[in-house]
Amino acid sequence: MKKIEVCNPFGASVYHAETVTSTMDISRKLEADGEPHGTVILADFQEAGRGRGQDRGKNRTWEMQSSINLPFTILLRYPGFSDIPSALTLRAGLAVSLAIEDFAPSLSGSVFVKWPNDVMIGNKKVSGIICEIDSGNAHLGIGVNVAQKEFPAHLQEKAISLTLATNTNFTQNERFILLEKILTRLYDELENKLEPSKAESWKPRLEKRLYKIGEQVTFIEGSAGAGKEIKGRLSGIGANGELIIVPIGEEKPLLLINGEIRFCNDMLQ
């Protein structure tokens, strides 16, 4: 692992490693070593990259080819749990979606945030985000498919890369340009005290690019994804990152946080 020259507006080091178990694991070691707020660890390859829902008996590891994509974790330190920005994962998704459009302007208007932790190009996933919190420290893990040209058969209809989306052969070094743009957008969304309105306006700005907003969805309650099904119209995001659904035949919206959301295209696959 070595430090690399990548512009980080958080003012902390950016580390690069060839192969790690997961960047989340290394971030926890960096936390224990006293590295400051905003420290980043980027890897060429993760042997056991984490995905949301691995405790639900589902294989959701983040599958990436080595050296052509962008898996990294940023360490965020706050005085206490209550100081961690609300809806951190979703706000990170907003930052990543904006950074992707900065990096590839031809994708403007086609990058969406899918509740609770994915970034989509059209109907395919280009980025996944996972956040692990320990007291006042948050480890924000982000993976972006940059230059991958092929995916395993079970992902071909679900995943996409920036190369495939733009028909551009991005180089290995261009990953670092994208990383800088993501860090800049993250800083802008979470830290920029010069534009305090950003902290208050994240929700409507995210809702403008919320995947499938206004469409009918099915929400399955419960941590195991086996609870009661709620069918209704996806109408927005709550102040703390809740999913807002208006059930079929009702007018009062529900704020839902613990469960899974399914879309019509999910059920067809």
Legacy VTK file of the C-alpha trace (Angstrom):
# vtk DataFile Version 3.0
C-alpha trace
ASCII
DATASET POLYDATA
POINTS 269 float
0.000 0.000 0.000
1.342 3.428 -0.921
0.222 7.044 -0.973
-0.682 8.428 -4.377
-0.984 11.955 -5.701
-4.725 12.352 -6.015
-6.414 15.642 -5.197
-8.507 15.105 -2.077
-10.510 18.154 -0.933
-10.867 16.546 2.520
-7.141 17.232 2.963
-6.235 13.644 3.872
-4.077 10.965 2.265
-5.191 8.713 -0.580
-3.705 5.218 -0.446
-3.520 2.688 -3.270
-3.132 -1.085 -2.954
-3.056 -3.755 -5.638
-5.044 -6.508 -3.883
-6.941 -6.380 -0.583
-9.624 -8.453 1.098
-11.813 -5.363 0.904
-11.123 -1.649 1.059
-13.552 -1.544 3.983
-11.208 -3.806 5.989
-8.211 -1.579 5.212
-10.185 1.541 6.115
-10.840 0.091 9.565
-7.099 -0.509 9.983
-6.421 3.070 8.914
-8.985 4.229 11.482
-7.181 2.243 14.189
-3.879 3.774 13.080
-5.282 7.265 13.669
-5.642 8.365 10.040
-7.819 11.505 9.796
-11.248 12.309 8.437
-11.352 11.923 4.672
-8.616 9.277 4.317
-9.139 7.121 1.230
-8.039 3.590 0.343
-8.330 2.526 -3.300
-7.569 -0.987 -4.559
-7.080 -2.603 -7.946
-8.869 -5.736 -6.780
-10.905 -6.879 -3.782
-10.899 -10.554 -2.910
-14.013 -10.194 -0.748
-15.662 -6.905 -1.655
-18.759 -6.364 0.441
-22.291 -5.913 -0.820
-25.502 -4.946 0.937
-27.535 -7.855 2.238
-24.813 -10.460 2.600
-26.357 -11.320 5.953
-29.563 -12.263 4.154
-28.206 -15.401 2.569
-27.742 -13.756 -0.810
-24.585 -13.479 -2.863
-24.153 -9.759 -3.255
-20.417 -9.401 -3.326
-19.273 -6.615 -5.616
-17.788 -8.409 -8.638
-15.122 -6.407 -10.476
-12.297 -7.125 -12.856
-8.870 -6.111 -11.591
-7.208 -2.754 -12.320
-9.888 -1.323 -14.609
-12.569 -0.335 -12.106
-12.792 1.847 -9.020
-13.385 0.251 -5.599
-12.503 2.495 -2.655
-13.490 3.412 0.897
-13.332 6.809 2.535
-13.015 7.135 6.313
-15.313 9.803 7.739
-14.836 10.817 11.374
-17.518 12.686 13.342
-17.697 13.628 17.046
-20.528 11.168 17.648
-23.213 9.072 15.984
-25.706 11.942 15.989
-23.239 14.096 14.031
-23.134 11.745 11.046
-25.019 13.342 8.123
-28.512 11.960 7.682
-29.116 9.607 4.744
-25.353 9.378 4.220
-25.492 6.478 1.746
-28.101 8.148 -0.430
-26.271 11.465 -0.360
-23.125 9.643 -1.402
-25.149 8.183 -4.264
-26.129 11.699 -5.285
-22.468 12.745 -5.232
-21.384 9.714 -7.268
-24.113 10.261 -9.863
-23.078 13.900 -10.291
-19.392 12.933 -10.514
-20.133 10.346 -13.204
-21.840 13.046 -15.269
-18.859 15.350 -14.654
-16.547 12.575 -15.855
-18.699 11.524 -18.821
-20.913 14.476 -19.842
-22.625 12.408 -22.542
-24.405 10.531 -19.711
-26.039 13.681 -18.344
-29.685 12.996 -17.542
-29.324 9.203 -17.629
-27.667 8.589 -14.224
-30.050 7.750 -11.380
-29.888 6.913 -7.677
-31.673 3.698 -6.748
-32.799 3.404 -3.136
-31.019 2.621 -0.917
-27.474 2.318 -2.269
-27.039 1.922 -6.020
-26.291 4.250 -8.908
-27.834 3.338 -12.244
-27.279 4.229 -15.872
-30.631 3.644 -17.445
-31.866 0.387 -15.936
-28.427 -1.069 -15.172
-26.220 -0.717 -12.111
-22.910 1.098 -12.531
-22.066 1.716 -8.875
-22.780 0.282 -5.455
-22.358 2.012 -2.111
-22.167 0.540 1.375
-21.745 2.360 4.676
-20.558 0.816 7.930
-20.791 2.957 11.063
-18.943 2.492 14.338
-19.769 5.145 16.925
-18.920 8.444 15.224
-16.857 6.906 12.428
-18.304 5.985 9.065
-16.615 3.869 6.423
-18.164 4.729 3.074
-17.377 2.060 0.498
-17.968 2.903 -3.160
-17.447 0.787 -6.248
-17.793 2.035 -9.824
-17.579 -0.085 -12.968
-15.284 2.014 -15.135
-13.674 0.112 -18.018
-15.129 -3.393 -17.705
-16.323 -4.674 -21.082
-17.894 -7.965 -20.042
-19.881 -9.220 -17.061
-20.759 -12.739 -15.874
-23.917 -14.156 -17.447
-26.025 -13.526 -14.323
-25.087 -9.815 -14.375
-25.231 -8.995 -18.075
-28.796 -7.677 -17.902
-28.230 -5.895 -14.598
-24.779 -4.283 -14.704
-23.031 -1.748 -16.911
-19.729 0.117 -16.978
-18.848 3.630 -18.070
-16.992 2.140 -21.029
-20.076 0.233 -22.185
-22.402 3.162 -21.519
-20.308 5.664 -23.481
-18.541 3.389 -25.983
-15.251 4.827 -24.730
-12.099 2.875 -23.876
-11.133 4.443 -20.554
-7.571 3.839 -19.386
-6.417 2.649 -15.968
-5.201 6.130 -15.051
-8.566 7.687 -15.850
-9.922 5.865 -12.789
-7.992 8.360 -10.690
-9.608 11.287 -12.506
-13.014 9.825 -11.688
-11.940 9.329 -8.060
-11.006 13.012 -7.799
-14.378 14.019 -9.197
-16.220 11.758 -6.741
-14.235 13.110 -3.783
-14.930 16.666 -4.924
-18.654 15.996 -5.153
-18.678 14.170 -1.804
-16.928 17.092 -0.148
-19.348 19.494 -1.794
-22.370 17.532 -0.550
-21.136 16.770 2.979
-18.552 19.377 3.976
-18.814 22.563 1.956
-19.654 25.242 4.520
-19.573 27.947 1.836
-22.840 26.624 0.405
-24.936 25.664 3.435
-28.014 25.434 1.206
-26.539 22.240 -0.243
-27.028 20.463 3.089
-30.699 21.422 3.077
-31.403 20.843 -0.606
-29.997 17.323 -1.007
-33.433 15.692 -0.794
-35.194 17.492 -3.676
-32.036 17.281 -5.783
-31.815 13.551 -5.150
-35.519 13.045 -5.841
-35.042 14.586 -9.282
-32.825 11.610 -10.136
-34.471 8.964 -7.941
-34.760 5.732 -9.897
-38.385 4.921 -10.857
-39.928 7.787 -8.911
-43.646 8.023 -9.671
-43.883 4.364 -10.704
-45.496 1.414 -8.968
-43.160 -0.671 -6.829
-43.315 -3.453 -4.261
-41.678 -3.002 -0.871
-40.955 -6.111 1.183
-40.648 -5.306 4.858
-38.131 -6.853 7.212
-34.395 -7.427 7.406
-34.726 -10.875 5.836
-36.733 -9.550 2.911
-39.533 -11.977 3.742
-42.030 -9.707 5.453
-45.292 -8.115 4.356
-45.465 -6.794 0.808
-46.556 -3.219 0.268
-47.457 -2.231 -3.281
-47.762 1.388 -4.207
-46.340 4.442 -5.943
-42.778 5.499 -5.190
-43.170 9.178 -4.355
-39.908 10.308 -2.774
-37.356 10.169 0.018
-37.778 11.108 3.684
-35.486 13.417 5.638
-33.551 10.469 7.063
-33.384 8.472 3.846
-36.676 6.640 4.219
-38.466 5.472 1.106
-41.841 7.179 0.675
-44.538 4.986 -0.877
-48.234 5.713 -1.295
-49.945 2.301 -1.060
-52.458 1.356 -3.755
-55.926 2.599 -2.845
-54.650 4.920 -0.121
-53.733 8.602 0.060
-51.494 8.661 3.133
-47.816 7.989 2.333
-45.735 5.497 4.294
-42.115 6.089 5.296
-40.250 2.781 4.995
-36.644 2.074 5.917
-36.119 -1.614 6.711
-36.682 -3.882 3.753
-36.233 -4.272 0.032
-37.769 -2.596 -2.969
-38.675 -4.404 -6.169
-39.513 -2.957 -9.552
-41.437 -4.367 -12.468
-38.237 -5.031 -14.435
-36.827 -6.998 -11.445
-39.768 -9.372 -11.577
-39.330 -10.011 -15.275
-35.743 -11.246 -14.845
LINES 1 270
269 0 1 2 3 4 5 6 7 8 9 10 11 12 13 14 15 16 17 18 19 20 21 22 23 24 25 26 27 28 29 30 31 32 33 34 35 36 37 38 39 40 41 42 43 44 45 46 47 48 49 50 51 52 53 54 55 56 57 58 59 60 61 62 63 64 65 66 67 68 69 70 71 72 73 74 75 76 77 78 79 80 81 82 83 84 85 86 87 88 89 90 91 92 93 94 95 96 97 98 99 100 101 102 103 104 105 106 107 108 109 110 111 112 113 114 115 116 117 118 119 120 121 122 123 124 125 126 127 128 129 130 131 132 133 134 135 136 137 138 139 140 141 142 143 144 145 146 147 148 149 150 151 152 153 154 155 156 157 158 159 160 161 162 163 164 165 166 167 168 169 170 171 172 173 174 175 176 177 178 179 180 181 182 183 184 185 186 187 188 189 190 191 192 193 194 195 196 197 198 199 200 201 202 203 204 205 206 207 208 209 210 211 212 213 214 215 216 217 218 219 220 221 222 223 224 225 226 227 228 229 230 231 232 233 234 235 236 237 238 239 240 241 242 243 244 245 246 247 248 249 250 251 252 253 254 255 256 257 258 259 260 261 262 263 264 265 266 267 268
